[in-house]
Amino acid sequence: MDRTLPRGFADIDPAWLTDALREGGVIDGSTAVHTCEAAVLGTGEGFAGDLARLTVGYEGGVGPATMVVKIPTSIDDNRSGSEMLGVYEREIRMYQHILPSLGAPVPAVYFADVDPNPDWEKQMSAVRALERLPVWLLRIITWLLQRFVKPEPRPSVLILEDMAPAEIGDQVAGASLDRIGRVLEVAARYHAATWGDRLPEPGPWLVSGGVAPKFFQASFLGTRRQFLRGEGRNVSAHMKALLDRLRRDGVDRGRRVHTAVPQCLLHGDLRLDNMFFEGDEVAALIDWQLSRTGPAVVDVAYFIAGSADPDVDEAEIDALLGRYHAALVEAGVDDYPLERFTADYEDGLLMVLGSLTAVELLDMGDARGRDLVDRMVTRLDARLARVAA
């Protein structure tokens, strides 16, 4: 299909959508889109994308009456950071190459394409070379990259099945323990599907979370104080002590959890806003932009810390960990004892804490965005009580 990818919802007209849906096998050659209306669902949704629901009319045949389209965010700062991380191409490739065989519940893909970055291999080689530098120098380089490097905007478009009337999760509201447990069981199944020798081959768009521990540490050190200023009212003395601990051992910890802990494919942003439910059953997981390979405990810790209210007792958290582990074993993983997994979970919580400070680099948008961060901080603080400073 000879086409130009849309850069905004206004570019998605009946002619363009007809070609896209035909290429995706959604409609046949005798069917054409006659009308197409876009209703914006969110700007900066997930902080990296803009979403709209398309209401579509056809002539000569039939097709889906509604669908959801996702394009890169129109928020400049978030777009630049997302382009640097390669999140748009990563999500498209996940839907094209990995998710169809993963067994995870995902929406049907009607069309997906991206203007690829031809320089990924060179950029990854540069990152590996820079990893040899001391962290203090990488802090300066990271600061310069974040403020002055603006990657070329590359259009991408993802058109997915409309999951309505399934209910989208609510990160601010949180979830019941049973719903959390059901999500963890789903996560265990897609983790198991990529466990050990089933791990997808790394490539320029799918990398290990441990590819650049010094860069990660440099970013953490550059955002830690700003995070404390912005979220200080929600940060306990214990969390501050753990942030100091990460100042000292963040690089070594990042290397250890990405070498000594079993690796699998991670969703990377496993939270309630990125999933649909039918009752308490998980109908679909969405937003695979931050997918990477790494230790399963990072997905687990991130989801629990973002979903369970602070007053949930740690005994109930241990029960959730047991529920996840039982599902992992049932899916065929027999080399990861519960005791080891539970111990590694504490490292997962610390990795989540280190990455959370990067929220200060994002435009959080409306009041809900700030509320979301505040809830995440207070919930994570409660879960970190089990981790010695």
C-alpha positions, 0 to 999 in steps of 0.5 A, spaced: 500 500 500 503 506 497 500 511 503 503 516 507 502 515 515 497 520 518 500 525 523 493 527 526 486 524 527 484 529 521 489 525 516 485 519 517 479 520 512 475 515 508 480 513 503 486 512 507 482 508 512 479 504 506 486 502 504 488 501 511 483 496 513 483 492 506 491 491 507 489 489 514 484 484 512 479 487 515 474 489 509 475 486 502 476 489 496 469 491 494 468 494 501 470 501 502 469 506 508 464 511 506 464 515 513 469 516 518 468 520 524 473 521 530 472 522 537 478 524 541 479 519 547 485 522 550 491 526 549 497 524 552 494 518 554 499 513 557 503 520 557 506 518 550 500 517 545 493 520 543 487 516 542 480 517 538 474 512 537 473 512 530 465 511 528 465 508 521 460 507 515 461 503 509 459 502 502 459 495 498 460 491 504 460 491 512 466 492 517 467 494 524 462 500 526 467 502 531 475 502 532 480 505 536 486 509 533 493 511 537 498 515 534 504 519 537 502 524 543 501 531 541 505 533 547 512 536 545 516 534 551 513 527 552 513 526 544 521 527 544 522 523 550 518 517 547 522 518 540 528 517 544 526 511 547 523 508 541 516 507 544 512 507 538 516 503 533 516 498 539 509 497 540 508 496 533 513 491 532 510 488 538 503 487 535 506 485 529 511 480 531 510 477 538 503 478 541 500 474 536 504 468 539 504 470 546 497 468 548 496 474 552 489 477 551 490 483 547 485 487 542 485 485 535 489 489 530 486 492 524 492 496 522 499 497 524 505 501 521 510 506 523 516 510 519 522 506 522 528 509 525 534 506 520 539 508 526 537 504 531 543 499 531 548 505 531 544 508 537 544 502 541 552 501 539 553 508 542 549 507 548 554 500 549 560 505 548 558 510 553 556 505 558 564 505 559 564 512 562 563 514 569 556 515 572 558 522 573 560 524 566 553 520 564 549 524 568 552 530 564 550 527 557 543 525 560 542 532 562 544 534 555 540 529 551 534 530 555 534 538 554 537 539 547 536 533 543 529 533 539 529 526 535 525 527 528 518 525 529 516 519 526 509 518 524 506 511 527 499 509 527 495 503 531 488 501 529 485 496 534 479 493 536 474 497 540 473 493 547 467 497 549 463 495 553 469 492 557 471 496 562 477 500 562 481 499 569 482 505 573 489 506 576 487 512 581 481 508 584 486 502 585 483 494 585 480 489 589 485 484 591 481 479 587 482 483 581 489 484 582 490 476 583 487 475 576 491 480 573 497 477 576 495 470 573 495 473 566 501 476 567 504 469 569 502 466 563 505 471 558 511 471 562 512 463 562 511 463 555 517 467 554 521 464 560 528 461 559 530 459 552 523 461 549 525 469 551 525 473 544 531 474 541 533 481 543 534 486 537 534 494 536 527 495 538 526 490 543 532 490 548 533 488 555 532 492 561 539 491 563 542 494 557 545 500 560 545 500 568 549 506 568 545 510 564 539 508 568 543 510 574 545 517 571 537 518 569 535 516 576 541 521 580 538 527 575 531 526 577 531 524 584 532 531 588 526 533 583 522 527 585 523 529 592 521 536 591 515 534 587 512 528 591 516 530 598 509 530 602 508 523 600 515 520 601 516 517 608 523 517 611 524 510 609 523 511 602 528 517 602 533 512 606 531 507 600 533 512 595 539 514 598 541 506 598 539 506 590 544 512 590 550 507 592 548 501 589 543 502 583 548 500 578 550 493 581 543 492 583 540 493 576 546 488 573 544 483 578 537 483 577 538 482 569 543 477 570 542 473 576 534 473 576 530 469 571 528 473 565 522 473 560 518 478 556 515 484 560 509 488 559 513 494 562 507 498 564 503 493 567 497 498 570 490 498 571 489 504 566 492 499 561 487 493 561 480 492 560 475 488 564 469 484 563 467 483 570 473 481 574 476 477 568 482 481 564 479 482 557 485 485 554 492 488 556 494 494 552 499 499 551 506 495 550 510 501 548 515 500 554 516 492 553 522 489 554 526 483 557 527 483 564 526 479 571 518 478 572 518 481 579 519 488 575 512 487 572 509 484 578 512 489 583 510 495 579 503 492 578 502 490 585 505 497 588 500 501 583 494 497 585 494 495 592 491 500 597 496 502 602 492 499 608 493 492 605 497 488 609 503 484 607 500 478 609 495 479 603 501 481 599 504 475 600 498 471 598 498 475 591 505 473 590 503 466 592 497 466 587 502 469 581 507 463 583 502 458 582 500 460 576 507 461 573 508 453 575 502 451 572 504 454 566 510 450 566 516 454 569 519 449 574 526 452 576 524 458 580 522 456 587 517 461 591 522 463 596 527 465 591 521 469 587 519 472 594 526 475 595 527 477 588 520 481 589 524 486 594 529 488 588 523 489 584 520 494 588 527 497 589 527 497 581 520 500 581 522 506 586 528 508 581 524 508 575 519 512 578 523 518 579 523 519 572 516 521 572 519 528 573 521 528 566 513 528 563 508 533 562 503 529 567 497 533 564 491 534 568 489 533 575 488 526 574 495 525 572 498 528 578 493 524 582 495 518 579 503 519 581 501 521 588 497 515 589 503 511 586 508 514 591 503 512 597 502 505 595 509 504 593 511 507 600 507 502 603 509 496 599 517 498 601 516 497 608 518 490 607 525 492 604 530 494 609 534 500 608 
